[in-house]
Each structure stands twice: as structure tokens, then as C-alpha cells.
């Protein structure tokens, strides 16, 4: 969903057919795309589709941020079609419109926060689209079921929110280990060890305690990537620690200033898609994608086949091989390494899923003791500055915990899984993207967040001759 910050920063760092467009100039190579009154021909009922008005065509499969950003760029030069299996666009950008005591409230359920320091491309995109943002509170808290152990990153008051922790030597030991970790992680990054060294190996080598691992580092890391705790030991240490360092999570008051999109994250979807809104196909399940002599053919489950000059896969990495016909051995060897984890999400008003002690309550509240799944609750009133009497929360993997009558909406999201094979595969993008008119785009090629989706889109657009 986003990312967190270091414990005593008082803040917590971040979080497909093509959807996009944006208000930008259209190149003279395809001038018809710039006409606001242009009407796109109806979807053909049979046979492949070819060029219209002499413009080359691009299909982008998947409508998350990666596809949205790619469309916004590629529509300057190409006729872009967006192909999305779901009945909506946006991917993890999913804002619920809820009726509260003060009127309709927009509550984000997936993508929530960003910042100018580590989201430069995404911020630039929002500025060019004219999308307003506002400051966010990004604190992090940890608790066990029943409130037997609780603390938050909201300064010493938050760290000792449970008054008995003032008398527990183990709690002071946790603090000392956090400070030691913050010193040792940058030293590791200065070394020459590669991605083969896992987080588990780093922690074993450093003789970190069970308390530090289970009460701080794993909850923080699991919250950042929505990854099951039992998979974190295999996370490449260099990737995770590098991310922590870049996002100010290895120091005190080193965090960036976090923001949310005013009115909900879905506010950017409209301006991005306006220039080619008639070429977005939702509910478009794809059966297969085949390279043919005249182009790339997309066969649908319930529509006539369409043919394009290029296809951009902007869906999850593990969704590609089941669709791509006759992939090369290199494509297979790279793409087979990408996996996802499923997370069940509930938008609700049940305050009992927040920590019991007010000082322990934070924007992100991780709950220990629910097996390997990431179990946490976002305080959306804090994150989005919601001026309502109701307490709106978004909880991950807590189906039995939400009290009857409190749930508003149930959803599911899939997040990339990071391990040594996946990180090594990321480094091989250039070996497969653009080969025989098929391109690969997605946040999973980097850290998995909105900035990474835009970054991957810029890379694909540049390969197709579009500079930003």
C-alpha cells in the first residue's frame, strides 16, 4: 500500500491494459489524436483491427498505475487501447465513496500516500495533471491481540504508550537494537555483497534478538510490502536495507513529508484518461496474446480478436506467461520468477482493530499474532485528514476480527513477492522487453510502489520513442 518510516521519526514512509492520457501535446506523427472532437470507430465485431488514420497502435494490458502512466506517455505518439479484465480502471488506486454523518467521504482502500523525495516522477505527473495534494500523518504502531503489548512511532510517548514498558528491560533492549540496526544497515550497504545475502542471513549474522525481529523489523517490512512474515527471511537484504535507507527509515527525523491526494487517490484517473477514454475496454478478459507476422494479436474471452503494432504487458508479472503464446526461452526464464501474495482488505468503522491505548494508535497499526499473513489496520482519518465523526479504517487480512455491521466493503489486492530469484530477474528486463513488439511494464520491476509504476512506464515509453 505504501511505505513506513523509522520508529522515532514520528512518521511512516510509503506505498494491465493501458489507461492514461493526460493534458499534453500530441506529436505531429499522429495529429488526429490531438483533436478533442475525434470519435473513435466502434470496436470491430470480427477479425483483427489495423491502423486508424495512419497511427501505429499499442495495446496495454492492465489498468494500474504502470499502465496509466504508460498510456499518458505513449498516447503522444500512438493510438493506445487499454485492455482491462476488471470492470474498473485504477488497480490499487481504488477510492470508496462512503456516506457519513457529514456527507459523502472519499476513503482510499489501496494506494494512499506519496512524497516528493522518493516519488519524484509520480509527483511530476500529478503536477502536470493538475491534481491537488495535502499533508498526511504517517506514524507506525505495533500491538498484539488484546493489547498485551503496544507501542507506536509517535515519539517517546508512543514508544512507552504502555506504561509497564517503562519498567521492562526488554523494551529498552528493543530500543537499543533499533538504534544498532540503524547504524549497521548502512555499513552493510557500503560492502560488496550482492542480492544473494538474504534478510534472514543478515539478521543471523548480526545476532539480532527475537524481540527485534518479531516486534519491529518484520512488522515494519511486512507492512511496507504487504508480504507474509514467513517470506521475509528470503528477502534480499541489499534490496530491503537500500529501500529503508532511501526512505529515511534508518534514522531519527529523517523521514520525508508524506502526502495524500485531496479528495481521494482516484482524482488523477479522470485527467489521465480523458484524451482516449473511448479506447478503454474494461471487462476485457484475454485468452491469449500471439506474435504474428503483421503485428501482435490479442484474443479475448468474449470479444472479437484485435491486432496491434505493439503490446505492453502492464499487469502482474506472474500473469504474463499464461497469456503469452510461444514465449522465448529468455522470457520464460525471467518471468517465471515473479510471484504475488493475496491480501484481503476490509473498509470498516470498527475501532476495536486499532490499538487500545490512544498513544499507541498510529496511521499504520500492525497486529502481531495472526500467523504469517500481514495483519494491520490503517487509520484513514489520520492518513486522509477526514473530518467526520465516524472512524474509518482499512484492515488487511482480518476477516474474522471486524464486528458484524461494521464492514463497508470487502476487496482483495495482490502485491509482488520479493526474493532472490525475483530481484535477479528484475535486472534482466532489457533482455526481454521490446523483443518482437512485446514490452514489459510494472512496478514489480522495482520496489512495487506507485513511483516504480511510473518509472517502469517511462522506461517502456522511451524504448518506443517517447521522451518525457
N, C-alpha and C positions, 0 to 999 in steps of 0.2 A: 504494500500500500504506500509506504513512504519510508523515510529513514529516521533514526534516532540520533541523539547527541550524547555526549559524555555525561556521567552521572551528576557532577556538580555544576554543569553549565546552566542548569535550570531550564534547558530546552532540549528537544529531541529531534535529531535530523531525519530527512527522508530516508519517499515512495516513493490473411485478412484482406479482403478486397479493399481497395483504396478509397478512403474518404478524405476529402480535403478541398483545397481551392484557395481561398483567401483573397484579399484585395491586393492584387499585384498586376504588374504589366505583363501582357502576353506577347511573346516574341512574334516577329513578323513571319516566322516559319509556319505558323498556323493562325493567321489573323482571325479566322471565323470564331475561334474560341473566345475572343475578346468581346464579341458582340453581346450585350446584355439581353437583347431580344431574340437571341438564337433559340430555336426549338430543335431538340434532338429527335431524330427519327424514332419511331416506335421500335421496340425490341423485335427482331425478326422471329417469325414463328418456325422457321426451318432453315437448315443449312448454316454454314459459317458466316460470320459477319466480317466485312472488309473495311478498308479505309473510307472515311467520310470527309469530303472537302479536301482530300489530299493529305490529311494529317495522319501520322502514324499513331497506332492505337496501343494502349497499355492497359492491361488488367491487373489490378492489385487485389490480392486475396486476403481478406481480413480487414476489419474496420476499427482497430485500436489506434493508439497514438502513433505507432510506427507507420501504419497505412495512411492515417490522416495527414501526417507531416509529409510523407512521400507524395501524396496527391497534390497537396498545396504547392509543392515544388514542380512536379512533373507536368501539371496542367498548364504551365507556361509554354511548353513546347509540344505536348502530346494531347491527343484525345484520350482521356482517362476514364475507365469504367471501374466502379467499385463493386466487388462481389463479396457479400457477407452472408454467412449461413444464418446468423441470428436475425431476429425481427427488429433489431435496432442497431444503430451505429454507436461507436464510442469505446467499446471494450470495457476496460476498467474505469473509464470515465462514465459514471452512472449516478445521476443525481435524482433522488426521490423527492417528489412534491407532496408534502405532508400538511394536513390541516391541523393547525394548533389553535390555542385559545386566542392568539393574536393574528390569525390569518394563515395563509399558505407559507410554509417554510421549506426552503430547498436544503436538503440534507445529502451530503455526499456519502456514498457507500463503498467506493473503491479508491480511485485516485483522490487525494485530499490536499497535499501540501507540496510546495517547491520553495526554492530560494535562489537569489541572484548569483551567489558564489558558485554553487555546484550545478546549477541548472541554467547556464548562460544561453544555450541555444533555445531552450523552451521559453525562457523569459523574453528573448528577442522575438520569438514567434508570437507570443501573447501581445507584445507591444505593437507589432506590425498589424495584428488583427484588431487592435483597439480594445482588448479585454482588460477590465479593471481587476485589481487585486487588493487584498487587505492583509494586515499583520495577523499572525497566528501564534497561539501559545503551544509550544512543543516540549512538554515535560514527559517524563517516563516514570512509571511506577511498577512495583512488583508486589504481589500478595499471594498467599496460599488460600485455599478454600477455607472459609470460616474465619479468615482474618488472623490466624495464629501467628503469621509473620508478614509484616508490611513495611515498605519504605517507598520513597519517591526521590526524584532528582531535583526537587524544589528546595535546594539548599539544605543546611543542617537541620532545619525544622522538618523538612520532608524526610531526610535520611533517618532521623530519630523520631518519626511520626508515632511509632510505637514506643511509649516511654520506657518500657522494660529493656529496650535495646541500649539505653544509656548504661545499663548495668551488665551487659553481656559482652565479655571479652571477644567472643567470636564475631560480633558485629564490628568492633574496631578492627579486628583482623581482616574482615571483608574490605573495609575502607583502605587499609594498608595495601592489600593485594590489588585493588583497583588502581591505586597510585603506582604500584610496581609495574603492573601491566602497561599503564600509560607511558612508562619510561622504557620498557623493554621492547615493545612493539616497534617503535621507530628504529631501534638498533637492528632488529631483525630485517627490516625493510632495506637497510643500508647494505646488507650482506648480498651474497651472490646466489643464495639458494633459490631454486625455481618453484614452480607450482606443484611439484611432486610432494613437497612438505605440507602435510595436512594440518588443519587446526588442532586436531587431536594430538598429533605428534608434537606440535609446538607447546601445547599445554603440559604434556607429559614431560617434555624436556625441561620446562620451567618449573616443574613441581608445583603447579597451581592446585589449590585445595578444591575439594568438592563443593564447598560453600561458594567460592568464587565462580566456579563453572556453572553450577545449577541455580544460583541466586542472582547472578549478574550477567556473565558473558553469554551464556546460552539463551536466556530470556531476551537480552538485547538483540542478539544476532537473529534469533528466530522471529522476533517482531519485525526487524528490518526487512527480511526476505520472505516472511510467511512460510518458512521451511520447518518441517518437523525436527524436533531436537535430536532425534536419533540419527539424523543425516548430517548434522553439523560437524561431527568429528571428521568427516571426509571432505569438508570444505577446504579448498586450498588456502593455507594460511596467508600467503602473499596477497591473494585477492581480497580476502576479508580485512586484513590489517591495513592494506593500502586504502581500502574504502573508508575505514574508520579514520585514518589519518587525514584523507582528503576532505572529510566531512566534519572535521573538528571534534571528533569523538574520543580523542586521546589527550584531552587537556581540560583545564578549568576555564570557563568563559571563552572557549574557542569556537563556539557554535556559530553558524550563520543565522541571519534573521529569516525566519520562515514565514511563508505567506500562503493564503488560500485565494481561490478565485471568487470574487464578490458575486454573490447570487448562486453559487454552485459551480462545480468544475465543468458542467455541460454547457456553460455560457460560450465556450470557444467553438463548439460544434457548428453553430449556425454560420458564422462568418467564414469558417474554413470550407464549408461545403456549398455555399451559395453559388459559386461560378459554375458548378456542374452537378447541381442537385438532381437533375433529370437523368443522370447516368449512374446513380447509386442503386444497386439491386440488393435489397435485404430479403431474407428468407430464401437465399440462393444457395442451396446445398450443392456442393460439387462432387461429381462422381470420379472424374479423373482429369488430369492435365497432361496433354501429349504434345511433344515437339513434332511438327510436320514440316514438309518442305516449304509451303507458303508462309508458315508462321507457327503460332502456338495455339492449339485448340483446347478449349475448356468445355467439357461435357458436364451438364447439370443433372441432378436427380429428377427435376420436374420442369425443365425448360429446354428449349432448343439450344444446341451447341453454338458457341461463339468462337470466332477466331481473332487473334490479336497479333501484333508485331512483337510485343514483349509481354511477359508475365512477371509480376513481382509478388513473391510469397511474403506476406506481412502477418502471418498467423504464428502460432507457437511452433517452435522447431520440430517437435515430435508429431505434428500434424501433416508434415510435408510429404514424407516418403509414402504414406498410404494413398496419396493423391497423384504423385508424380509418376507417370509411366516411363519405364525403362531409364531409371536414373543411372548416371555413370557410377563406376566403382568409387570414384573420389567423392561424389555427392553422398553416396550411401555411407562411406566410411566417416564422413564428417557429421551428417545429420542424425545418424543413429545414436549419437552421444547426448542429444538434448532430451531432457525429461521435464515433467511438470508435477507439481503437487496440487491436489484439490483442497480448497478451503471453503467451508460452509459459512455463510455470512448472514447475520440477522440484524435488521434495523429495528430497534425497540425502545421502550421507555422504562425498562426495569433497572432501577438504580442499585439493586442488590448485587449486580455484577460488577459494580465499582468497588474499590477498597472501602472497608468500613470506616477507617479513620480519615477525616477530611484532609489532613495534611499529607496523607499518603495518596490521595487522588490526584491523578495527572491526566494529561491528554491521552497518553497511551498507557494502558494498565494491563500488565501481563499477569496471568494467573498460573501459578505453579501447581502441578499435581493432576494433570488431565492426560496422562500418558504422553505419547510422543508428539501429538498434534499441537500446533501453535494455538494457544487459547488466550485471547486477550480482548479487551473492550476499549473502544475509542470513545472518549467523552466529546461528542460532536459540538456541544455547547461551547466548550473551551476552544476547540480547533477552529470552528467557523464563526465564533462570536455571535451565536444565536440568541437573540433577545426574546426568549419565550419562557413561560412558567414551566413548561414540560422539560424534562431531562431526556435528551435524545442520545442514544448510544448505538454504536455498531460493534457487534461482537463476532469474533471468529471462533468457529468450532465449539459452540456452546449450546447445542440443540436442546439438551435436557435441562439447562440452567435457567432459561428465560421463562418467567412465570406466565401462566395462561392469561390471555387477554392483553399482554404487554407487547407482543410481537406485531410489527407493522408490515414487514416484508422479509422474505427469505430469498437469498441468492447464493450463487456459487461462483468462485473465481479460481483460476488456475495460475500458478506462479512458477517461474523457472526454478529448477533444482541445480545447484552449483556443486560440482565435484571435480576431481582432477580430469577425467575424460571430457567433461563439458568445457572446462576452461581451456584445455588444449585444443578442442575443436573450434573455439572462438578465434583462435589465431590462424585458422585455415580458411577464413571467409573468402579471401582473394582467389583461392584455388577453385571455387565453385560458382561464385556469383558472377552473372553475366555470360556464363558459358551457354552457347546456343540459345540465347534470348530469354533465359530464365534467371531471375535475380532474387536475392535473399535479403530480407529486411526484418528487423525486430529487435526489441530491447534485450532479448536473451543473448544477443551477440556481445553485450557489455554487462552492466550490473543489473539490468532488468527494470529500470525505472523510466519515468516519462522523458527525462533528459536523454536517456540511452535510446529510447524510441526515436526521438528527433535526430539524434546523432547518426543512427543507422540509416534513417531516411535520407539525410544529407549525403551520406556516402553512396547510396544507390543512385540518387539523383545526379550526383557528379559523374558517376560511371555512365549515365545515359545522357551526358552533355548539358546538364542544367546546373549552373552555379548559383549560389545564394550569397 
